[in-house]
Amino acid sequence: MLSRDELRDHLVHSRIAGDVATSRENNLDHYSSLANGDPYYALGLTFDQPWSYRDILALMAKSAGVVADPDHRYGQDTIDPDLTIDALDAMAERIAAVLARPEPRILFATGHPTGLLAVHLPLAAFCVAHGARLLTPGEGWSYAGSGFGRPRRIRYLQDVAMLDDRGALVHTHDAIPMRHMLDELGGDLPDLVIADHGWAGAAGEAGVPTVAFADCNDPGLFLGEAEGKLEVVVPLDDNVLPRYYSPLTERLVTEVSRAL
């Protein structure tokens, strides 16, 4: 496993953190849209307090490390690699606490099959090797959502839930699939959800213990963490080349092992 300094360097070099590909304009547009009540950017969550644009920007500077200056409106934005590593370690503690229970039940899901799936798959295998039962509700269930014409359906790859569209795994922010999955489980909810995007937001909104990964243009999950609906949110660019996530994943599973 890389040392903390080596991992920090890797995160910056790969642009998982540091100067990330997500532009400042895109970030501020999403923060403004969420402040104006657009549910798309809430990622399945509702909030107990009003969040202004300035409030959201301040939280994202604190939780993800974006530039705090509201007058910085164009060009580059950032994620603080130390916040990424700190959140990874906090996530490891939460996962270890669940794995220490007898026969824990965990649900994995990702809206980023071209990126974060590379983290979810080895983490899911690690959890199984340490006694977890991975839940797979809703497999094959389909729905027609906004923004796409054909129905999409829930599909699992090694017990990680995603959406597919006629065989192609697709990017999604939707919370609807996770809501269906939890409804299908009834009162027998998971001990932990490990997810991103609307999969994580819907689980946190339902009161299920949830840890998540989120980019700096997905402020909804960070607001959910601030209000206590999500336990940990790891800030990172959520769609770099999959192989770049390997050192991050290695640290996560190593820290879980140490905490067990």
N, C-alpha and C positions, 0 to 999 in steps of 0.2 A: 504494500500500500504506500502511496505517496505521502510524504510528510505534509503538514498543513501548508507550509510555504510552497512546496512543490505543487500541491493541488491548487493553491491560489494562482500560481503562475500558469498552470494548465487552463484554469477557468478563463483567465484573461486572454491567453493565447488563442484558445478555441472560440472565444467570444460567447461562451456560456454566461459569463459575467464580464465586468469591466465595460469597455465600449461595445455595446451590443448592437445588433443589426436593427432592432426596433427603433424607429426614428422618434425624435422629440415631438414632432407634429402628430404622429400616430398616438403616442402616449397621451398627450394633452387632449386630443379629440375624444379618446375613450374616457378620460377622467371627466370631461365636460358632459359627455353623453350620460354617464352614470349619475352625475350630480343632477342632471335634468330629468332623471327618472326613467331612462330607457331600460326596460327589463332585460334586453339582450346582454347588456354589460353587467347585470347583477348576477348572471350565471346561476340562476335558480334560487338565489337568496333574497330574503327581505331583511330590512334593517330597522333596528329599534330607535335609531336617532337620525335626524337629518344630517346629511353629509354634503357640505358645499364643495364647490370646485377647489377652493383653497384648502379646505380640510382634507380632501382626497389627495391633493398634491403633497401636502405635509406628511400624511401617513405614508405615502409611497416613497418619499425621501427617507423616512425613518425605517420602514420595513423592507424596502427593496434597494434603496440607495440611488434612486433617480436624482437628478439635479434639483435641488430645493428651490432655486431662484425662479419665481414665477415669470420673470422677464426673459428667461431663456426659453424661447418659443420655437426655435428652428434648429435643425441639424442633429447632432449626436445626443444620445441619452445613455445612461449608465445603469448598471447593477453593481452593487458593492460585493465583491467576491467573499469578503469576510462575513457578510450577512448570509450569503448562500451557505457557507460552511457551518456557521452557527446554527442555521435552521436545519441543515442536514443532520447535525448531531442531536438536535432536539427531536427531530423526527425519529431518529434511531432509538432514542429513549422511549418514545411512545410505542413504537413497534415492539421493542423488547418487553415492555410491560404487558402487552397483550399476548405475546408468545409465551410468557411465563405462566399463563393460565392453562388449565387442562382443556385440551381440544378447542383452541380458539377458532373462531369463524371469521374469515377475512374476505372482503370483496375488493377486487382490483378492476379499474376501468380507466381508459384513456381516450381523449379526443384528439390525440396526436400520434397516430400510428406510424408516421414517418419520422418521428423524433423520440418522444418520451417512451414509446413502446420498448425501446432499448434499455430503459431503466426498469420498467414494470416487469418484464419477463424474468430477468435473473432474480429480482427481489421476490417475485411470486414463487419461484422455484426454491429460494432460500427459506421462505416461510413454510412451505410444504415440508421441506427437509427437517424443520424444527417443530413439526407437529400440528401445523395449522390445517384446517379444512377450508379450501377456497370455494366460495359460493358462486353459482352460475345461474341465477334466476333470469327468466325472460329470454332464454336463447331462442332465436328465430322470430321473436315478436317484431312486428313492423309497424311503422306509422308514417304518415305524410306530414312533414313539418314545413314551416315557412322557409322560403328561400331555395327550395329544390322541388322538382316536379315529381320524381318517382318516390315511392315509399322506400325508406331505409329500415334496416333491421339490425337487431342485436346479434353479434357474432362473437364467439370466444376463440382466442388463440392461446393455448396453454393456460386457460382459465382467466385470461384478462379480457374484459369486455370492451368491445369497440362497435362502431357502426359500419355496415357495409352497404354498398349501392351496386347491386348486380355483380357481386363478387369483388368489387374494389373497396378496400378499407378507406374510410373517409375521415377528414378533419371535421370536428363538430364542437360547438359551444353549447349545444342543447342540454337542458336539464330533464327533458321529457323521458328519455330512456331510463335514467336512474330512478325517477319517480315511479315508473312502471315496475322496475325491478324490486324496489322496496315494497310496493303494494302487493306484488306477488308473494313476497316473503311473509306478508301479514305482520303479526307481532313478533315474529322470530327473526329479529334484525341482526345484522352482523355485529361482532365485537369491534370491528374496525373497517373503515373504508380507506383505501389508498388510491387516489385518483387525481384528476385535474379537470379544468374547465367546468362545464355544467354538471358533469358526473359528481364532482366533489361538492359543488354548491348545493345541489339537490339533497345530497346525503347529509351535509351539515345542517341544512334547513330542517330536515326531518328529525334532527336530534341524534343522529348516529355519530359516534366518535369518528372523526375524519382528519386525515393528514393529506396534504396536497402539494403539488408543484404548480407554479404560476409564473408567467412572464410579466414584465413590467407594464404591459398594456392590458393586463387582466386585473384591474383594481378590485373587482367584486370579491374575489377570494381573500384579499388582504383586509377588506372591510369586514368580511365574515370572521376572520381571525381576530381582529380588533374587538369585535362584539362577542367573542367567545363561542361562535358557532362552528368554527374549525379550530382544531388544536394546534396545528403547525402548518405554515405555508412556506415552502422553499422558493425563494426568488431565483429565476434562471431564465435564459433564453430557451424556449421550449421546442425549438425546431432547428437545431444545428445538425450536422452530420451525426448519425446514430453512434458511430464509434467514439466520438468525442466524449460521450457520457460514461465511458467505462471507468475512468478513475473516480468519478463522482459516485457511481454505483458501488465500486469496491469499498470506498470509505463508508458508505451507508451500511452495507452488510457487515463490514468489520466492526463498526461501532455497535450495531445491534448485538453481534456475538459477544463483545466485551461486556455489554450491559446485562446479558442473560445470566 
